[in-house]
Amino acid sequence: MEECIFTRGTTLGGRMHIYKGDNPRCKTSVRDNCVALFCFLQKFYNDFMFEVRVEAGFSAAHFLKDYNGKCENLHGHNYKVFAHVRGSVLNEGGMLLDFSKLKGALRTVCKKIDHTNLNDMALFKDNPSAERIAVFIYDQIISHTKEEGIDLAFKEGKKEAYLYSVDVFETVTSRATYCPCL
């Protein structure tokens, strides 16, 4: 049997083993897939162990200038926003990040655009798509928390808490996610 080069506990209490070379559990013809899976799992498990998520909402109007359809007309949404923070180091209180700090930052950002016409904000370049809104909220959370002395900026190899992604839902079935870490 080949040397086991990676063992990780699973959430169900089992063990996952990845073997160097031809894994006896993998057919030789898919060995490369097993190596790729190993690399993915190693990066996945080493990059973060915890994730916290908070949500907030806002209502706003917009229209999409370069869209050919009914969304080119002024209309509004009751947006829902999720902010995800990941990391592998807990603070002295056993938390990745205090929920109230992240929730406060997200709510502050959402208040800035609540009950506005998003097309009036130059930063959206007259096309406030859900994707551009997600980038705006992500950047604003980073700025707000930095002012509070919390650095949530992503850096390669960072183990402390970092803002992983922002989800913006226009409806319950339509979401855009901004995740600069990928």
N, CA, C and O of each residue as an XYZ file, in Angstrom:
728
protein
N       0.849     -1.176      0.000
C       0.000      0.000      0.000
C       0.895      1.239      0.000
O       1.964      1.237      0.610
N       0.452      2.300     -0.688
C       1.212      3.539     -0.795
C       1.208      4.294      0.534
O       0.356      4.075      1.395
N       2.186      5.187      0.669
C       2.310      6.026      1.842
C       1.147      7.026      1.888
O       0.847      7.691      0.897
N       0.507      7.119      3.046
C      -0.582      8.081      3.221
C       0.043      9.453      3.473
O       0.819      9.617      4.414
N      -0.291     10.437      2.638
C       0.323     11.753      2.780
C      -0.635     12.803      3.320
O      -0.223     13.935      3.569
N      -1.892     12.457      3.505
C      -2.846     13.439      4.002
C      -3.982     12.693      4.679
O      -4.625     11.842      4.064
N      -4.230     13.006      5.932
C      -5.357     12.430      6.646
C      -6.105     13.569      7.309
O      -5.491     14.440      7.925
N      -7.396     13.571      7.191
C      -8.198     14.652      7.763
C      -9.473     14.067      8.335
O     -10.108     13.213      7.715
N      -9.847     14.529      9.517
C     -11.122     14.114     10.083
C     -12.257     14.715      9.281
O     -12.128     15.812      8.739
N     -13.355     14.009      9.203
C     -14.513     14.550      8.515
C     -15.538     14.973      9.559
O     -15.431     14.607     10.730
N     -16.523     15.740      9.132
C     -17.537     16.225     10.061
C     -18.398     15.086     10.597
O     -19.063     15.238     11.622
N     -18.388     13.979      9.926
C     -19.179     12.835     10.374
C     -18.368     11.895     11.258
O     -18.845     10.819     11.617
N     -17.147     12.290     11.613
C     -16.348     11.484     12.521
C     -15.464     10.459     11.841
O     -14.678      9.785     12.507
N     -15.575     10.328     10.542
C     -14.730      9.377      9.819
C     -13.381      9.997      9.497
O     -13.105     11.132      9.884
N     -12.552      9.260      8.798
C     -11.245      9.769      8.377
C     -11.172      9.698      6.860
O     -11.669      8.756      6.244
N     -10.550     10.697      6.275
C     -10.344     10.716      4.841
C      -8.842     10.576      4.621
O      -8.061     11.313      5.223
N      -8.430      9.654      3.779
C      -7.018      9.416      3.502
C      -6.747      9.660      2.028
O      -7.498      9.195      1.171
N      -5.682     10.383      1.728
C      -5.222     10.568      0.355
C      -3.820      9.971      0.294
O      -2.967     10.291      1.122
N      -3.588      9.113     -0.676
C      -2.331      8.390     -0.772
C      -1.432      8.950     -1.858
O      -1.905      9.416     -2.895
N      -0.130      8.899     -1.611
C       0.860      9.298     -2.590
C       0.941      8.214     -3.657
O       0.858      7.023     -3.357
N       1.104      8.638     -4.893
C       1.241      7.667     -5.976
C      -0.113      7.108     -6.375
O      -1.132      7.792     -6.281
N      -0.116      5.864     -6.820
C      -1.359      5.235     -7.252
C      -2.161      4.826     -6.038
O      -1.830      3.855     -5.357
N      -3.192      5.553     -5.777
C      -4.068      5.264     -4.659
C      -4.800      3.958     -4.948
O      -5.420      3.828     -6.004
N      -4.746      2.991     -4.039
C      -5.444      1.731     -4.295
C      -6.951      1.914     -4.433
O      -7.638      1.048     -4.975
N      -7.462      3.033     -3.944
C      -8.899      3.283     -4.061
C      -9.252      3.979     -5.375
O     -10.427      4.141     -5.704
N      -8.223      4.390     -6.123
C      -8.445      5.059     -7.403
C      -7.922      4.167     -8.511
O      -6.868      3.547     -8.372
N      -8.645      4.101     -9.596
C      -8.146      3.375    -10.751
C      -6.944      4.136    -11.303
O      -6.905      5.365    -11.251
N      -5.982      3.415    -11.822
C      -4.765      4.038    -12.352
C      -5.101      5.106    -13.380
O      -4.420      6.129    -13.446
N      -6.121      4.894    -14.173
C      -6.455      5.853    -15.223
C      -6.963      7.179    -14.670
O      -6.999      8.168    -15.403
N      -7.350      7.229    -13.415
C      -7.830      8.478    -12.831
C      -6.889      9.001    -11.750
O      -7.276      9.833    -10.930
N      -5.638      8.503    -11.756
C      -4.657      8.925    -10.752
C      -4.502     10.447    -10.727
O      -4.446     11.049     -9.655
N      -4.434     11.064    -11.903
C      -4.281     12.517    -11.955
C      -5.449     13.226    -11.288
O      -5.269     14.266    -10.656
N      -6.642     12.667    -11.426
C      -7.802     13.259    -10.764
C      -7.660     13.164     -9.248
O      -8.058     14.081     -8.529
N      -7.101     12.070     -8.764
C      -6.898     11.908     -7.322
C      -5.880     12.924     -6.806
O      -6.060     13.499     -5.733
N      -4.815     13.141     -7.572
C      -3.810     14.134     -7.176
C      -4.439     15.518     -7.170
O      -4.201     16.300     -6.249
N      -5.239     15.834     -8.183
C      -5.902     17.138     -8.239
C      -6.843     17.303     -7.051
O      -6.915     18.378     -6.457
N      -7.561     16.245     -6.706
C      -8.461     16.281     -5.554
C      -7.671     16.519     -4.279
O      -8.085     17.298     -3.420
N      -6.531     15.845     -4.158
C      -5.689     16.049     -2.984
C      -5.270     17.511     -2.865
O      -5.360     18.098     -1.787
N      -4.812     18.103     -3.972
C      -4.365     19.499     -3.945
C      -5.510     20.426     -3.552
O      -5.328     21.354     -2.765
N      -6.692     20.164     -4.109
C      -7.868     20.980     -3.764
C      -8.202     20.848     -2.287
O      -8.410     21.848     -1.601
N      -8.253     19.606     -1.794
C      -8.623     19.396     -0.393
C      -7.591     19.992      0.552
O      -7.950     20.557      1.585
N      -6.324     19.872      0.212
C      -5.287     20.441      1.064
C      -5.438     21.961      1.132
O      -5.353     22.542      2.214
N      -5.659     22.602     -0.004
C      -5.852     24.054     -0.019
C      -7.124     24.416      0.737
O      -7.127     25.359      1.528
N      -8.206     23.672      0.501
C      -9.492     23.934      1.144
C      -9.368     23.864      2.657
O      -9.813     24.777      3.353
N      -8.780     22.812      3.172
C      -8.685     22.633      4.616
C      -7.629     23.530      5.255
O      -7.775     23.909      6.417
N      -6.578     23.876      4.533
C      -5.551     24.735      5.103
C      -5.932     26.205      5.057
O      -5.435     26.989      5.864
N      -6.797     26.597      4.139
C      -7.153     28.002      4.002
C      -8.118     28.477      5.077
O      -8.014     29.619      5.526
N      -9.034     27.650      5.495
C      -9.951     28.086      6.536
C     -10.557     26.884      7.234
O     -10.639     25.786      6.683
N     -10.974     27.127      8.452
C     -11.666     26.089      9.209
C     -13.013     26.596      9.701
O     -13.901     25.800     10.008
N     -13.173     27.914      9.778
C     -14.400     28.490     10.304
C     -14.955     29.510      9.324
O     -14.212     30.160      8.588
N     -16.277     29.637      9.330
C     -16.940     30.679      8.552
C     -18.093     31.208      9.377
O     -18.857     30.442      9.965
N     -18.212     32.531      9.416
C     -19.378     33.162     10.027
C     -20.068     33.971      8.948
O     -19.435     34.450      8.007
N     -21.378     34.116      9.097
C     -22.160     34.845      8.108
C     -23.194     35.687      8.818
O     -23.846     35.229      9.756
N     -23.342     36.914      8.371
C     -24.412     37.775      8.868
C     -25.211     38.260      7.671
O     -24.758     38.184      6.529
N     -26.400     38.755      7.950
C     -27.218     39.269      6.860
C     -27.869     40.582      7.242
O     -28.084     40.872      8.419
N     -28.177     41.364      6.236
C     -28.889     42.625      6.385
C     -29.661     42.841      5.091
O     -29.565     42.044      4.157
N     -30.413     43.907      5.046
C     -31.181     44.187      3.843
C     -31.320     45.675      3.599
O     -31.050     46.498      4.473
N     -31.741     45.994      2.409
C     -32.041     47.382      2.056
C     -33.001     47.367      0.876
O     -33.109     46.378      0.152
N     -33.691     48.479      0.702
C     -34.592     48.648     -0.436
C     -34.057     49.761     -1.304
O     -33.654     50.809     -0.799
N     -34.049     49.545     -2.599
C     -33.529     50.567     -3.508
C     -34.122     50.389     -4.905
O     -34.576     49.311     -5.288
N     -34.096     51.489     -5.640
C     -34.543     51.481     -7.030
C     -33.311     51.496     -7.937
O     -32.233     51.937     -7.538
N     -33.490     51.016     -9.138
C     -32.434     51.090    -10.147
C     -33.007     50.732    -11.509
O     -34.130     50.242    -11.629
N     -32.215     50.987    -12.507
C     -32.507     50.496    -13.851
C     -31.172     50.153    -14.490
O     -30.134     50.700    -14.117
N     -31.204     49.254    -15.444
C     -29.982     48.808    -16.109
C     -29.942     49.398    -17.513
O     -30.689     48.989    -18.402
N     -29.063     50.354    -17.686
C     -28.966     51.127    -18.929
C     -28.620     50.246    -20.131
O     -29.181     50.427    -21.212
N     -27.722     49.316    -19.953
C     -27.270     48.488    -21.076
C     -27.947     47.121    -21.105
O     -27.339     46.122    -21.492
N     -29.190     47.091    -20.699
C     -29.940     45.851    -20.638
C     -31.089     45.955    -21.635
O     -31.727     47.002    -21.746
N     -31.346     44.893    -22.343
C     -32.432     44.907    -23.303
C     -33.577     44.073    -22.752
O     -33.628     42.862    -22.963
N     -34.485     44.716    -22.053
C     -35.607     44.025    -21.432
C     -36.257     44.915    -20.397
O     -35.956     46.105    -20.305
N     -37.154     44.327    -19.615
C     -37.924     45.165    -18.688
C     -37.083     45.769    -17.560
O     -37.508     46.744    -16.940
N     -35.913     45.217    -17.283
C     -35.054     45.780    -16.228
C     -34.376     47.080    -16.646
O     -33.699     47.717    -15.840
N     -34.557     47.477    -17.917
C     -34.026     48.773    -18.334
C     -34.932     49.909    -17.846
O     -34.562     51.080    -17.935
N     -36.101     49.569    -17.338
C     -37.021     50.554    -16.753
C     -36.757     50.660    -15.253
O     -36.312     49.702    -14.621
N     -37.035     51.821    -14.701
C     -36.866     52.029    -13.268
C     -37.747     51.041    -12.499
O     -38.943     50.925    -12.764
N     -37.153     50.349    -11.564
C     -37.875     49.396    -10.714
C     -37.104     49.254     -9.404
O     -36.011     49.802     -9.264
N     -37.659     48.533     -8.462
C     -37.001     48.411     -7.171
C     -36.949     46.981     -6.669
O     -37.637     46.090     -7.167
N     -36.105     46.798     -5.664
C     -35.956     45.489     -5.022
C     -35.844     45.681     -3.518
O     -35.420     46.731     -3.036
N     -36.227     44.660     -2.801
C     -35.919     44.534     -1.382
C     -34.743     43.572     -1.314
O     -34.920     42.355     -1.262
N     -33.550     44.130     -1.315
C     -32.322     43.336     -1.375
C     -32.041     42.662     -0.035
O     -32.334     43.209      1.029
N     -31.474     41.483     -0.110
C     -30.930     40.804      1.061
C     -29.446     40.617      0.791
O     -29.049     40.268     -0.321
N     -28.622     40.851      1.817
C     -27.172     40.774      1.655
C     -26.592     39.867      2.731
O     -26.922     40.001      3.909
N     -25.733     38.950      2.325
C     -24.982     38.099      3.253
C     -23.513     38.486      3.152
O     -22.988     38.677      2.055
N     -22.849     38.603      4.308
C     -21.396     38.811      4.349
C     -20.783     37.598      5.028
O     -21.189     37.228      6.129
N     -19.804     36.977      4.372
C     -19.144     35.763      4.864
C     -17.708     36.080      5.264
O     -16.953     36.670      4.492
N     -17.341     35.683      6.476
C     -15.966     35.837      6.953
C     -15.415     34.451      7.235
O     -16.082     33.619      7.850
N     -14.187     34.209      6.777
C     -13.522     32.922      7.007
C     -12.184     33.127      7.692
O     -11.615     34.218      7.669
N     -11.702     32.076      8.292
C     -10.387     32.095      8.921
C     -10.168     30.822      9.704
O     -11.078     30.006      9.851
N      -8.967     30.654     10.203
C      -8.665     29.437     10.967
C      -8.152     29.741     12.369
O      -7.835     28.822     13.126
N      -8.067     31.029     12.723
C      -7.571     31.410     14.044
C      -8.702     32.073     14.816
O      -9.285     33.057     14.359
N      -9.007     31.529     15.984
C     -10.029     32.116     16.841
C      -9.391     33.109     17.804
O      -8.234     32.951     18.192
N     -10.153     34.137     18.189
C      -9.623     35.107     19.136
C      -9.660     34.524     20.552
O     -10.089     33.389     20.758
N      -9.204     35.317     21.515
C      -9.139     34.828     22.897
C     -10.509     34.448     23.449
O     -10.599     33.671     24.400
N     -11.567     34.984     22.867
C     -12.919     34.620     23.291
C     -13.466     33.392     22.584
O     -14.618     33.013     22.794
N     -12.639     32.763     21.742
C     -13.072     31.558     21.032
C     -13.914     31.844     19.803
O     -14.620     30.961     19.314
N     -13.847     33.078     19.296
C     -14.639     33.463     18.125
C     -13.726     33.839     16.974
O     -12.634     34.367     17.182
N     -14.177     33.566     15.765
C     -13.474     34.038     14.580
C     -13.589     35.555     14.505
O     -12.600     36.252     14.279
N     -14.789     36.053     14.695
C     -15.080     37.480     14.685
C     -16.400     37.677     15.413
O     -17.335     36.898     15.231
N     -16.476     38.696     16.221
C     -17.712     39.022     16.926
C     -18.799     39.326     15.894
O     -18.633     40.219     15.063
N     -19.906     38.589     15.943
C     -21.002     38.810     14.998
C     -21.426     40.273     14.968
O     -21.704     40.818     13.900
N     -21.476     40.903     16.123
C     -21.982     42.278     16.185
C     -21.089     43.243     15.408
O     -21.592     44.218     14.848
N     -19.783     43.000     15.358
C     -18.870     43.867     14.589
C     -19.170     43.759     13.094
O     -19.276     44.770     12.399
N     -19.305     42.533     12.610
C     -19.586     42.323     11.194
C     -20.992     42.804     10.839
O     -21.197     43.448      9.810
N     -21.949     42.485     11.696
C     -23.335     42.906     11.447
C     -23.438     44.427     11.441
O     -24.143     44.999     10.609
N     -22.736     45.085     12.365
C     -22.754     46.542     12.411
C     -22.182     47.159     11.147
O     -22.732     48.125     10.617
N     -21.074     46.599     10.662
C     -20.466     47.103      9.426
C     -21.405     46.912      8.244
O     -21.588     47.826      7.440
N     -21.995     45.741      8.135
C     -22.899     45.465      7.021
C     -24.125     46.378      7.072
O     -24.543     46.912      6.044
N     -24.694     46.556      8.243
C     -25.870     47.431      8.368
C     -25.527     48.882      8.031
O     -26.320     49.576      7.395
N     -24.358     49.339      8.453
C     -23.926     50.710      8.137
C     -23.829     50.905      6.633
O     -24.279     51.921      6.103
N     -23.245     49.941      5.951
C     -23.111     50.028      4.499
C     -24.482     50.006      3.827
O     -24.746     50.799      2.924
N     -25.347     49.104      4.265
C     -26.679     49.010      3.657
C     -27.491     50.284      3.877
O     -28.290     50.664      3.020
N     -27.294     50.947      5.014
C     -28.005     52.208      5.283
C     -27.631     53.280      4.268
O     -28.464     54.117      3.918
N     -26.399     53.264      3.794
C     -25.934     54.267      2.825
C     -26.714     54.203      1.517
O     -26.869     55.215      0.833
N     -27.203     53.015      1.168
C     -27.886     52.868     -0.123
C     -29.370     52.536      0.025
O     -30.068     52.341     -0.969
N     -29.848     52.474      1.269
C     -31.261     52.171      1.518
C     -32.142     53.322      1.031
O     -31.852     54.492      1.278
N     -33.206     52.972      0.344
C     -34.185     53.922     -0.179
C     -33.540     54.994     -1.063
O     -33.809     56.187     -0.923
N     -32.690     54.536     -1.965
C     -32.064     55.430     -2.941
C     -32.332     54.906     -4.344
O     -32.779     53.776     -4.538
N     -32.045     55.763     -5.311
C     -31.982     55.312     -6.700
C     -30.502     55.052     -6.953
O     -29.714     55.993     -7.041
N     -30.128     53.809     -7.067
C     -28.718     53.433     -7.192
C     -28.060     54.035     -8.427
O     -26.840     54.196     -8.454
N     -28.833     54.365     -9.434
C     -28.271     54.981    -10.641
C     -27.727     56.379    -10.359
O     -26.937     56.898    -11.147
N     -28.130     56.994     -9.261
C     -27.626     58.314     -8.895
C     -26.217     58.251     -8.314
O     -25.584     59.290     -8.132
N     -25.717     57.060     -8.021
C     -24.381     56.904     -7.447
C     -23.382     56.649     -8.577
O     -23.466     55.641     -9.278
N     -22.445     57.570     -8.743
C     -21.489     57.509     -9.856
C     -20.685     56.209     -9.873
O     -20.308     55.724    -10.940
N     -20.429     55.658     -8.714
C     -19.578     54.460     -8.672
C     -20.183     53.259     -9.388
O     -19.461     52.328     -9.745
N     -21.483     53.264     -9.603
C     -22.109     52.154    -10.324
C     -22.102     52.369    -11.835
O     -22.578     51.515    -12.583
N     -21.570     53.495    -12.286
C     -21.418     53.794    -13.719
C     -22.741     53.663    -14.461
O     -22.794     53.131    -15.570
N     -23.799     54.150    -13.843
C     -25.155     54.128    -14.417
C     -25.714     52.727    -14.635
O     -26.766     52.577    -15.257
N     -25.042     51.718    -14.144
C     -25.534     50.345    -14.277
C     -25.334     49.593    -12.970
O     -24.403     48.797    -12.843
N     -26.205     49.845    -11.998
C     -26.046     49.203    -10.690
C     -26.549     47.748    -10.700
O     -27.617     47.440    -10.172
N     -25.761     46.883    -11.305
C     -26.100     45.458    -11.325
C     -25.864     44.873     -9.931
O     -25.170     45.470     -9.109
N     -26.431     43.734     -9.681
C     -26.219     43.053     -8.393
C     -24.729     42.778     -8.176
O     -24.252     42.819     -7.043
N     -24.000     42.500     -9.246
C     -22.563     42.252     -9.141
C     -21.823     43.497     -8.664
O     -20.964     43.413     -7.786
N     -22.151     44.642     -9.237
C     -21.491     45.889     -8.824
C     -21.885     46.283     -7.395
O     -21.074     46.830     -6.648
N     -23.115     46.004     -7.034
C     -23.550     46.281     -5.660
C     -22.752     45.414     -4.685
O     -22.342     45.888     -3.625
N     -22.533     44.155     -5.038
C     -21.774     43.247     -4.169
C     -20.337     43.743     -3.979
O     -19.811     43.685     -2.867
N     -19.700     44.225     -5.038
C     -18.335     44.765     -4.940
C     -18.336     45.997     -4.029
O     -17.472     46.134     -3.163
N     -19.303     46.882     -4.229
C     -19.410     48.087     -3.399
C     -19.533     47.724     -1.925
O     -18.820     48.274     -1.085
N     -20.432     46.802     -1.610
C     -20.645     46.418     -0.213
C     -19.393     45.766      0.355
O     -19.007     46.061      1.486
N     -18.755     44.889     -0.403
C     -17.519     44.248      0.043
C     -16.469     45.304      0.409
O     -15.907     45.277      1.504
N     -16.213     46.225     -0.511
C     -15.199     47.258     -0.282
C     -15.545     48.143      0.907
O     -14.664     48.524      1.678
N     -16.820     48.470      1.058
C     -17.247     49.329      2.159
C     -17.120     48.618      3.514
O     -16.767     49.250      4.510
N     -17.399     47.328      3.557
C     -17.214     46.568      4.811
C     -15.741     46.565      5.196
O     -15.404     46.759      6.364
N     -14.862     46.347      4.224
C     -13.418     46.367      4.492
C     -13.021     47.726      5.080
O     -12.303     47.788      6.078
N     -13.492     48.810      4.457
C     -13.156     50.163      4.933
C     -13.713     50.427      6.328
O     -13.013     50.948      7.196
N     -14.969     50.066      6.533
C     -15.620     50.326      7.827
C     -14.930     49.560      8.960
O     -14.654     50.128     10.016
N     -14.656     48.289      8.742
C     -14.026     47.508      9.810
C     -12.589     47.962     10.061
O     -12.106     47.904     11.192
N     -11.904     48.415      9.005
C     -10.536     48.931      9.183
C     -10.549     50.153     10.099
O      -9.661     50.311     10.936
N     -11.547     51.011      9.944
C     -11.701     52.182     10.821
C     -11.928     51.753     12.274
O     -11.590     52.483     13.206
N     -12.499     50.574     12.451
C     -12.762     50.034     13.800
C     -11.568     49.245     14.327
O     -11.627     48.685     15.422
N     -10.485     49.199     13.554
C      -9.293     48.475     13.979
C      -9.301     46.993     13.652
O      -8.518     46.225     14.210
N     -10.189     46.587     12.743
C     -10.286     45.181     12.345
C      -9.912     45.074     10.868
O     -10.561     45.682     10.016
N      -8.882     44.314     10.568
C      -8.435     44.143      9.187
C      -9.037     42.870      8.610
O      -8.564     41.769      8.891
N     -10.076     43.023      7.806
C     -10.718     41.865      7.165
C     -10.260     41.682      5.725
O     -10.815     40.857      5.000
N      -9.250     42.445      5.303
C      -8.751     42.315      3.934
C      -8.134     40.934      3.741
O      -7.460     40.410      4.628
N      -8.374     40.357      2.569
C      -7.821     39.051      2.240
C      -6.378     39.196      1.796
O      -6.046     40.077      1.003
N      -5.531     38.335      2.308
C      -4.144     38.212      1.851
C      -3.852     36.723      1.736
O      -4.278     35.942      2.586
N      -3.139     36.327      0.704
C      -2.795     34.916      0.506
C      -2.126     34.371      1.762
O      -1.170     34.962      2.264
N      -2.619     33.260      2.264
C      -2.043     32.610      3.436
C      -2.527     33.163      4.770
O      -2.096     32.687      5.821
N      -3.408     34.151      4.753
C      -3.897     34.750      6.000
C      -4.718     33.728      6.765
O      -5.596     33.080      6.195
N      -4.437     33.580      8.051
C      -5.151     32.619      8.899
C      -6.211     33.318      9.754
O      -7.193     32.700     10.165
N      -5.998     34.634     10.019
C      -6.975     35.375     10.799
C      -8.202     35.648      9.937
O      -8.201     35.394      8.732
N      -9.236     36.163     10.567
C     -10.498     36.427      9.876
C     -10.303     37.347      8.683
O      -9.584     38.343      8.765
N     -10.955     37.003      7.563
C     -10.970     37.859      6.383
C     -12.340     37.770      5.725
O     -13.008     36.738      5.782
N     -12.742     38.869      5.102
C     -14.022     38.901      4.407
C     -13.888     38.057      3.152
O     -13.171     38.419      2.220
N     -14.583     36.933      3.137
C     -14.462     35.982      2.039
C     -15.343     36.373      0.850
O     -14.889     36.386     -0.294
N     -16.610     36.691      1.140
C     -17.509     37.015      0.036
C     -18.708     37.805      0.531
O     -19.005     37.863      1.724
N     -19.390     38.415     -0.448
C     -20.653     39.111     -0.208
C     -21.645     38.601     -1.238
O     -21.362     38.583     -2.436
N     -22.813     38.186     -0.758
C     -23.921     37.767     -1.622
C     -24.966     38.867     -1.631
O     -25.333     39.383     -0.575
N     -25.451     39.232     -2.813
C     -26.533     40.206     -2.944
C     -27.686     39.515     -3.658
O     -27.558     39.081     -4.803
N     -28.808     39.421     -2.964
C     -30.014     38.821     -3.528
C     -30.951     39.934     -3.960
O     -31.355     40.761     -3.143
N     -31.301     39.959     -5.244
C     -32.352     40.874     -5.705
C     -33.715     40.278     -5.383
O     -34.656     40.990     -5.032
N     -33.801     38.971     -5.509
C     -35.009     38.221     -5.163
C     -34.545     36.941     -4.465
O     -33.344     36.693     -4.359
N     -35.483     36.140     -3.995
C     -35.084     34.904     -3.330
C     -34.444     33.910     -4.295
O     -33.789     32.961     -3.865
N     -34.631     34.122     -5.596
C     -34.085     33.183     -6.584
C     -32.961     33.778     -7.427
O     -32.446     33.105     -8.321
N     -32.568     35.027     -7.162
C     -31.550     35.679     -7.998
C     -30.487     36.312     -7.102
O     -30.770     37.232     -6.335
N     -29.258     35.801     -7.214
C     -28.172     36.243     -6.358
C     -26.903     36.453     -7.157
O     -26.616     35.718     -8.102
N     -26.135     37.481     -6.761
C     -24.782     37.681     -7.285
C     -23.826     37.614     -6.098
O     -24.121     38.137     -5.024
N     -22.687     36.972     -6.297
C     -21.680     36.844     -5.239
C     -20.377     37.465     -5.712
O     -19.925     37.223     -6.831
N     -19.776     38.274     -4.835
C     -18.432     38.781     -5.089
C     -17.492     38.111     -4.117
O     -17.675     38.192     -2.903
N     -16.478     37.444     -4.656
C     -15.515     36.700     -3.857
C     -14.135     36.889     -4.464
O     -13.725     36.102     -5.317
N     -13.404     37.931     -4.034
C     -12.111     38.207     -4.647
C     -11.039     37.194     -4.286
O      -9.943     37.227     -4.845
N     -11.338     36.300     -3.364
C     -10.350     35.320     -2.887
C     -10.144     34.181     -3.878
O      -9.160     33.450     -3.770
N     -11.030     34.015     -4.824
C     -10.915     32.887     -5.760
C      -9.994     33.187     -6.905
O      -9.794     32.339     -7.775
